[in-house]
């Protein structure tokens, strides 16, 4: 039986043999990126991207109207649907992931039920991209005003990231993550 030190030495020799060297590129270079054609870089056609922009606006408008039925119809029917948002109490983690269509819609309904709730996207800075032919992402800076969990409903800056999935019924929101933007540090 081999000693532990001999086994470890053998493992280190094997690992050093497969480790990338300076001659092996570890990342994509700008020249590599330039060789990618536009069809490879963006899997969705401009009309599809435009329809996703319109869908994002429809979702925001429905949320601003507190139209839970319309929001529900736009959420992916899956246990993997995800909404990241504030919890009711700090003891629950303050922010958490809410998983599954019913849980996502219930939490959004709780936000609506707390009173003031409004999202104001900066549509000029919105970006929609295709990740694959069946998955897309919307990025938008937004201001969110919400009274949920004792918050003062004044606009606060967030970055909103939504992932969309193409289903037989059309595009549905699979993930909604609103990242709070902390105040700039005092200099």
C-alpha positions, -999 to 999 in steps of 0.1 A, spaced: 0 0 0 13 35 -10 18 61 17 -3 92 18 27 114 9 34 93 -22 -3 95 -33 -4 132 -27 29 137 -47 15 116 -76 -17 137 -76 3 169 -77 24 157 -106 -8 147 -125 -24 180 -118 6 200 -128 7 182 -161 -29 192 -170 -26 228 -156 -29 255 -184 5 270 -193 13 304 -207 11 289 -242 -25 278 -236 -50 307 -237 -71 307 -206 -97 333 -218 -113 346 -249 -92 375 -264 -106 405 -283 -94 390 -315 -114 358 -307 -145 380 -300 -141 398 -333 -142 365 -351 -177 357 -337 -204 366 -363 -234 387 -353 -257 357 -357 -236 338 -332 -235 367 -308 -272 374 -308 -294 343 -312 -327 363 -314 -338 384 -343 -346 421 -339 -384 415 -340 -382 390 -312 -361 414 -291 -386 442 -298 -415 419 -287 -396 412 -254 -392 449 -248 -429 453 -252 -435 423 -229 -413 439 -203 -433 471 -205 -466 452 -203 -453 434 -171 -442 467 -155 -475 484 -164 -495 454 -149 -474 456 -117 -480 493 -115 -517 487 -118 -515 459 -92 -531 437 -118 -521 403 -103 -540 382 -129 -520 397 -157 -488 393 -138 -496 357 -131 -502 350 -168 -468 364 -176 -449 343 -150 -434 309 -162 -455 281 -149 -426 262 -132 -413 254 -97 -381 270 -110 -397 305 -115 -377 329 -92 -385 363 -77 -358 378 -55 -373 405 -32 -376 419 3 -390 396 30 -417 407 54 -392 408 83 -355 410 88 -357 377 107 -366 360 74 -333 371 59 -344 406 48 -341 396 11 -347 361 -3 -355 341 -33 -392 331 -38 -394 299 -59 -423 285 -79 -451 302 -98 -476 303 -69 -450 315 -44 -438 342 -68 -473 355 -75 -483 353 -39 -453 374 -28 -459 400 -56 -496 401 -44 -483 408 -8 -462 437 -22 -493 451 -39 -514 446 -7 -490 466 14 -501 498 -3 -479 520 -25 -460 500 -51 -446 515 -83 -417 507 -107 -403 534 -129 -379 519 -154 -353 540 -173 -364 526 -207 -336 545 -224 -310 523 -206 -330 491 -209 -311 463 -227 -326 430 -240 -305 402 -252 -309 366 -263 -289 341 -243 -302 313 -265 -330 310 -290 -353 302 -261 -339 323 -232 -336 360 -231 -326 386 -205 -339 421 -198 -317 446 -179 -330 479 -167 -322 505 -141 -354 513 -122 -367 533 -93 -390 513 -70 -414 528 -45 -429 502 -21 -446 503 13 -441 466 20 -425 455 53 -427 490 68 -407 507 41 -413 544 33 -426 544 -3 -401 567 -18 -383 559 -51 -351 539 -45 -327 529 -73 -324 492 -83 -311 473 -112 -338 449 -125 -328 417 -143 -354 395 -158 -349 362 -176 -375 351 -201 -381 316 -214 -399 307 -246 -428 283 -238 -454 268 -261 -477 297 -248 -451 324 -256 -424 342 -237 -428 340 -199 -408 356 -171 -386 330 -155 -366 351 -131 -371 386 -116 -342 400 -96 -342 436 -84 -308 445 -70 -308 475 -46 -282 501 -55 -265 512 -23 -259 549 -17 -226 562 -30 -200 563 -2 -192 597 13 -159 611 2 
